[in-house]
Amino acid sequence: MADQTPGIEPAAARSFDGPLERVDDCTWRIPRSYKPGMLVDGLIFADDRLIPQLRSDRAPEQVANVAFLPGIQQASLAMPDIHWGYGFCIGGVCATDPAAGGVVSPGGVGYDINCGVRLVRTNLTLADVQPTLVQLVNQLIRDVPVGVGQGGRYVFSPAELRTLMAEGVPFLASRGLATPDDVACAEAEGTIAEAEPGLVSDRALARGADQCGTVGAGNHFIEVQVVDRVEDERAAAAFGLHAGQICVLIHSGSRGLGYQVCDDALRALRDAPAKYGLELPDRQLVCAPVDSPEGRHYLGAMRAAANYAFCNRQLLMWQVREVFARMFDRSWESLGMTLLYDVAHNMAKIERHVVDGLAKDVCVHRKGATRAFPAGHADIPERYREWGQPVIIPGDMGRASWVLVGGPRSLERSFGTTCHGAGRCLSRTAATKAARGRNIQHELERGGVVARCRSREGLAEEQPAAYKDVDIVVDVVHRAGLSLKVARLRPLGVIKG
């Protein structure tokens, strides 16, 4: 869901005929004996309902290929929203140990660096919003830039962009475009340390100059939602959620700037495997040791792009607040439009984890996967620490999204990680073909969802049938103990590119 990678779809038509061994009700193993060169097993979180789809996709082959990466720890992992991606599958997770020659791979992050989501609460109810829902959605698509190549009203010079990429959301706070609460309620407080904007190319800077504060296209969106079910009353109360409440979900990433950073890195790393004697089963897994000049260069530029993405979502939220304030003729503060949390999907981060009984710093790749730290973890904002990290899981625009909380087994089983969405079950080409002769906008309206998109193709590609059932995906990670159900949110209105 989070990787707008070109040229990937043909492989999805092939099936996986390798071994899948049941570990338990929610876990399947690809044994390291499957391919000579695998250093660890592959582990996929799924249940019997998802196995037919899993078998019909070649993504499990990518799980096996990632197991070749030098320094990989414990296992090559995949979440239940797994589908084919560039190098790594979407939903792929792996940790490598730099002290053991561990590598960093751009394919384990993706083209859309720090694609992610943030959820905004309001004190509005369904009854407050329903009468003006169509006007609200129309106003959002008029006032918030969406679509391919769309620029926005926030334009930064190269020098300003480098400062923004070094500092993240705190830079916007200094400009009056973020509150202290906005900073506190973002993963890593909206800034990844040791970013090196000077390593970002001029081409990437040019692409990002006017795109901060824009949605983009593909699977990115802004969605007006209602909390339609609460599963954990105490956690929901701690998160400020209750049944019937209106929320806004924002999904976007680093736009053209992040794409260019990835593209630049793939070219720069092309010869690195041969230089360091790395044998890889797929050239899309191009990588370099974390502690090498090439590895450090990629990480520095990637972190800069990640900070840009945090700022992009912050500016999108700022504009959404302004639209709501105009529509309801009240300040956004009086509407209770506070940030619940912002989480990243596509990232490689140096984190401390216990592996085989030893605490060590590892490079955790999360490609279309969400950090999900459990209660008590020091990296969770203090207001949520007793409960665990809020986890936000968007589904398709016709069914539901979820708020979860980091589960008690996430650290031991998945380096503190869970799914990131529903996961595609149809490629964009297949979804467009399936939509021929249909009007997806009207179908959504019959289901109670007001949808607006810059292109007819956008709705066809993102139709609900293109995705797995998010309720099943979430049920798997809940039963696996990776993240636990808090509340389900139903879509009311959505804008897309």
N, C-alpha and C positions, 0 to 999 in steps of 0.2 A: 504493500500500500504506500509505502513511503519513498519508493525509489522510482523516479521518472527516467528509467534507463532505456535508451533506444535499442532497437534491433534485437530484442530478447525473445519475442513471442514464438518463433517457430518451434523451439524446443519444447514448449508446453504441450505440443501435440503428441509427443512421445511419452511412453510410460516407463515407470521404474520397475525393473524385474529382478533387482537385487534382493538380498535377505532383509527382512524386517522381523525381528524377534521380540515377542511380547515380554516386557519387564514387569509391568503391572497394568492396571486398568487405564492408566493415562500415559504410559511411556513405552516406546519401542526402540529397539537397538539395531543399529547396523554394525555388526562386529568388525573389529579391525582386521580380521582375517579376510574380509571381502575383497580388499585390494592390497597387494604388496606395496608397502610404503606408507600405509595408514599408521600413524603413531598412537592413536587412541580410537576408541569406539565412537560412532555417531549415536546420539540420543535424540529422539523426536518426541515431543509431548503431543499426544493425540489419543483419541479413543476410537472405538469401532465405527462410530458414525462418520469419522473423518478419513478412515483408512482408504475407502474407494477413491476419494479425490486425491489422496496422497499418492496412491499407486498410479494414478493417471497422469501425474506430473513428474518431470525429471528432477525436481528440486531435491529429493533425497540423494541423488547422485552428487549434488553440490555439497551436501552435508558430509558425504564420504570424502570428497576432494579436500575440504577444509581440514580434515583430520591429518593431512600431509604437512601442514604448516609447521615449521621448526619452532620448538618451544611451547607447543600447544599443551594446555593443562586439562586434565580430567577427561574431557570429551568435547567433540564437536556437537553443538547443540542446535536444536531448531524448535520454535514455538508452533502451536497449532494453526496459526495463520500462515504457515509456510507456503511459499510459491516461488517460482523461478525468478532469479535476478541476475545481476552481473557479478560473476565470480562466486560470491556467497549467495545463497538463497535469501529472499526476503523472509524475515523471521529467524535468521541465522545468528548465532552467538558463539564466540570463542574467546578464550583468554590465553595470552601467551606470556611467557616469563622472560623478560629481557636478560636476566642473569643467566639463562640457559639458551641464549641465542634466539630468543623469541622475536618474531617479526611483527610488523604492522603492514596491513594490506588495505589499500583504498577500496578494493572490492568488498571489504568487510564493513565499510561505512556507507558507501553508495555515492551516487552523483549528487543527490539532494542532501548535503551535509546538514545535520541537525534539523531535518524535517521533524516536526513535532506538533504537539497540540497544547492548547491552554483552555481551561474552562472558567467562564465568568459567571458568578452568581448574580441574581437580582432579587429584589423583594416583590417583584411582580408575580401575579398568578396567571393561570390559563385564562380565566375570565377577564383579566385586564388586557390581555394581548389579542385574544381571538378576534374581537370586532375589527381590529385594524391590522391584522396579520398581513394581508396582501399589500397594503400600503407600506408597512414596515419593511417587508422583503424587497419591494420595489425601490424604496429609499436606500436600502443597504447596497443594492447593486448599482444604483446611480452614484452613490457617494464614496464607495470603497472600491479601489481599482482591482479588477479581476480580469484574467485572460492572458493569453500568450503575449509576452513582450510589453505588457502594460506598465507604464511608469506611474509614479504617484506624486503627491505634493511635497514629499520630503526629499529634497535633493541635496546631496552632500558632495563637497569637493573631495579630491583624493586625500588631502591632509585630514579632513574631518572623518572620512571613511576609515582611515587607518586608526584614528583615535577611537572611533566607535568599535572597530574590530578588536582593539586592545582591551577596551574597558567593558564592552557589553552594555546591558541595560543601565547600570549606574551612570553611563555617559548620558543616556536620555533623561535620567533623573536630574542631572545637572542642568538640563535644558528645559525642565518643567514638563517633560513628556512621560514621566513615570513617577509614581509615589514610592515612599519607602516600603509600603506593603507590597507593591508590585515587584520590587526587587526581592523581598524576603520570600515570596511565594513562587519563585521560579527555581527549577533545578539548578544547583550550584549558584544560586542568587543571580542567575542570568548572565554569568560571565565565567568562561573557562580560563584558568590561569595559564601562563606561559604561551599565550597566543603571540604570534609573530607576524603582524600585518605587513612588515617589510618584505616578507617572502611571497606575498600575494601579487600575482602579475598585474601589469597595467591593463591587460585585456579583461581580467576579472573585475578590477576596479571600475572600468568603464561600464561593464554589464550591470554592476550593482549600484551605480551612482544614483539612479532614481527609482530603484525597485524596493527599497526598504519601506515597508508599509503597504505592500501589495500582495494579493492572494496568489496570483499565478494561475496555472491551469492544471489539467490532469485530475488527480484525486484531491486536490486542495479545495478548501471550502470555508465558508462561515455558515453556521447552522444555529437557528433558534430552536430550542428544545424545551420540553417540559419533563420534570421528574415524575414518572408514572408509576414507579414502584420502589420502595425502600426495603432492602434486604437486611441491613444491620442498622437498627435505629440509633444505637449509641455512637457508632462511627459516623453515621450520616449527620447526626447532631453536631459532632465535633468538626465536621467538614462544612457545616452551615447549610445542609440540604434537607428538604422536606418534600413530601408528595404534593404535586400541583404547582411547584415552583418553576418559574421560567429561568433558564440558563442559556448561555451562548457559548458554543464550541468553535474554536478557531484552529484551523489546520493549515500550516504552511511551513516553509523552510528557508533556505538561503538563496533561493531563486537563481538567476543566471550567474551570480558571483560564485556560489558554491559549486554549481555545475562546472564552471571554468576551472576552479581550484582542483576538482577531481580530474578533469581532463588533462590539465597541466601535469598533475602528479603521475598519471598513468604513462604519459610520454616520458617524463623524467626518470621513472623507475623501470623503463622497458629493459634496460640492460643490467639491472641490479641483481636479479637471480643468478645470472651467469657470473657476475663479479664475485658474489659471495658463495658460489657453489650450491645454490638451492635448486633442487629438482622438484618441479611442480606438475601436477596432472592436468592443469588448465592454465593457459597463459593469462586468463582473466584474474587469476589469483596473484598477479605480479605484486611483489612485496620487497621489503628490505628489513634487516635487523632494526629493532626499535632504537638501539643505541648507535646506529650508523649515521653518518652525515645525511644520507638520503632519507632514513627513517625520521630523524629529527626535523628535517626540512618539511616533510609531509605533515607531521604532527603540528608543527608551528603554524603552517598555513591552514590546516584543517580547523584548528582551534579558533583562528581568526574568523573563518567562515561560520563556525558555530556561533560565535558571539554576534555576528551579523544576523543570523537566523533568530536568535533570542530577541534582538532589537526589532526585527521584522514583525514578529508576533505581537510585541509590545505596542508598536505603532498601529497595527491592525486593531488591537483592542481599544486603543485610544480613539480611533475613528468610529468604532462601533459604539463606544460610550457617547460620542457626540451625536450620532444618529438617534440613539434612544432618547437622549436629552431633548432633541428637537421634536421628536415624534410625541413624547409624553409631556412636553413643556415643563420639565423638571430637571434639575441638575442630575448628572449621573451618580453623584454621591447620595442624593436623596432616593435614587432608585436602587441603592444597595449594590451597584455594579462593581463588586470586588473580585479580585482574582483568587480562585480556589487554588490552582496550581498550574504550572507549565512544565511539561516533560518532553525530553528529546527522544527521538527514535534512531537516528543515524549518527553514530558517534563511536570513536575509539578513545577510551579514557584510561589513564593510569590510576588504578584503585588498589587498595590493600584488601586482600582476601586470604582466608585460611585454606590451604591446599595440602592435603595429606597430613594434616596436623600442624603445618608450619604457616605462619603469617608471612606473606610476601607481596611485593608490588607487582601487579600483572597488568598487561594492556588488554582491557576488555573491549572487544568489538561487539557492538550491538547494531545489527543491520535490520531495520524494520522490527525493532524490539525495544521494550520500555524498561528503564530502571525501576526496580520494585523493592526497595529496601524495607526490612521489617521494623516493627516497633523497637524503639530504643537506639536506633542507629544514629550516630553523631551527625551524619550529613542530612538529616531530615530537619526542617524548620521546627523550632521548639514547640510551636503551637500544635504540631501534628505528631510529635515524637512518641507520645504515649500510645498512639494508635498505629503508626506506620506511615510510610510515604503514600500520599494520594497517587493513584494510577488512573489515567484517563484513556479509555479504549473506544475510539470511534468505530461505528459500524457503517452499514450502507445507509443511504439517505431515505430508505423506505421502511426501515425496521427500528433500529435502536442503537444507542451507545451506552457505555457503562462507566461508572466510577467504581474503582476497586481500591484496595489498600494492600501494600506490600505484605506478602505472606510469611509465615513462620519458617518455611522450608526454602525460601528463595535463595538465601546465601549458600546453603549447602548443595542445592541442586542445580542452580543456574547462574551463579555469580550475581545474585540479586537482580534477576531479570524476569520479565514476563512478556506476553504477546503485545502487539501494538495496534491491532485492529482486527477486522474480520478476515482479511486475506482474500486475494482474488481467486476465483475458480474459473473465470473466463478471461482470456487475453483481451486487450482492447479491440483488436481486430475481430475476434469472435463475438464480443459483446455488440459491436457496431453491426455486424452481420445479423445477429439475433434480433436487433431492433428495427430492421427494415420493415416498412409498412405499419409501424406502430408510432404512437405519439407518447413518448416517455413522460413528458410534462403532464399530459392529461391523465395518464395512469397514476402518477404520483398524487395529483389533485384528488382523484377518486379515493385514494387512501388517506386523505387529509393532510397532504404535504404540499406546500406552495414552493415550487422550485423555479429558479431563474438562472439562466446560463448564457454566457456570451455566444455559445455555438450549439447548434443542434447535436453535433457529434459529441460534445462534452457530456450531455445527459445520456446519450446512447452508451458511451464507453463506461459510464459510472452507474448505470441502472442497477437496481438491487440484485437482479439475477446474476450480475457479474461477480458477486461476492459470496463467500460462505456465510452461514448463519452465525452472527456474532454471539448469540446466546449460547451456542454449542461451544464455540472457541473459548468464551469466558468460563463456561462450566468446566472445561478441561483444566485451565490454569487454577481455578478455584479448588478443584478436587486434588490437584497436584501440590497444593500448598504454596504456589508461587505468588499468587495474589488472590485476595478474598473479596467477594461481592459486597458492595455497599449500597449502590442505587442504580436503577436502570432509567435511562432518559429516552424519550420518544421524540423524533424529529417533527417539527411543525413547519419550518421554512428554511430554505437553503439557497445560498448563492454560490455559483461555481464559474470557472472560466470557460 
